[in-house]
């Protein structure tokens, strides 16, 4: 039973990572040419700018529509 629960959790995480990675790639020009280091730097810069951080906080503060 515990193994099944771990497998479900792992599957959910894998699906979440794939979905979010695909969303990120959809905004990158020529994602096949972008390195992991470049993606990491882009995200680091975007998440550290105050204006972007405020926008992120506002988006995360909204309740999902299905609640």
C-alpha positions as CSV (number, residue, x, y, z in Angstrom):
1,X,0.0,0.0,0.0
2,X,2.8,2.4,0.9
3,X,4.6,1.5,-2.3
4,X,1.5,2.4,-4.3
5,X,1.1,5.7,-2.5
6,X,4.8,6.5,-3.3
7,X,4.3,5.5,-6.9
8,X,1.3,7.8,-7.2
9,X,3.2,10.7,-5.6
10,X,6.1,10.1,-8.0
11,X,3.8,9.9,-11.0
12,X,2.0,13.2,-10.0
13,X,5.4,14.9,-9.6
14,X,6.7,13.6,-12.9
15,X,3.5,14.8,-14.6
16,X,3.7,18.2,-12.9
17,X,7.4,18.6,-14.0
18,X,6.6,17.7,-17.6
19,X,3.6,20.0,-17.8
20,X,5.5,23.0,-16.3
21,X,8.6,22.3,-18.3
22,X,6.5,22.3,-21.5
23,X,4.9,25.5,-20.4
24,X,8.3,27.1,-19.9
25,X,9.6,25.8,-23.3
26,X,6.6,27.3,-25.1
27,X,7.9,30.8,-24.2
28,X,11.5,30.2,-25.2
29,X,12.6,30.9,-28.7
30,X,14.2,27.8,-30.1
31,X,14.1,25.8,-26.8
32,X,16.2,23.0,-28.3
33,X,19.2,25.5,-28.5
34,X,18.8,26.7,-24.9
35,X,21.1,25.1,-22.3
36,X,19.9,24.1,-18.8
37,X,22.3,26.8,-17.4
38,X,20.6,29.4,-19.6
39,X,17.2,28.4,-18.4
40,X,18.3,28.5,-14.8
41,X,19.8,32.0,-15.3
42,X,16.6,33.3,-17.0
43,X,14.4,32.0,-14.2
44,X,16.7,33.3,-11.5
45,X,16.7,36.8,-13.1
46,X,12.9,36.8,-13.7
47,X,12.1,35.7,-10.1
48,X,14.5,38.1,-8.5
49,X,13.3,41.3,-10.1
50,X,11.0,43.1,-7.7
51,X,8.4,44.0,-10.2
52,X,8.2,40.3,-11.4
53,X,8.2,39.1,-7.8
54,X,5.2,41.3,-7.0
55,X,3.3,40.0,-10.1
56,X,4.1,36.4,-9.1
57,X,2.9,37.0,-5.5
58,X,-0.4,38.5,-6.9
59,X,-1.0,35.5,-9.2
60,X,-0.3,33.0,-6.4
61,X,-2.6,34.9,-4.0
62,X,-5.6,34.3,-6.3
63,X,-7.8,31.4,-5.5
64,X,-8.0,28.8,-8.2
65,X,-11.3,28.8,-10.0
66,X,-12.1,25.2,-9.0
67,X,-12.2,26.0,-5.3
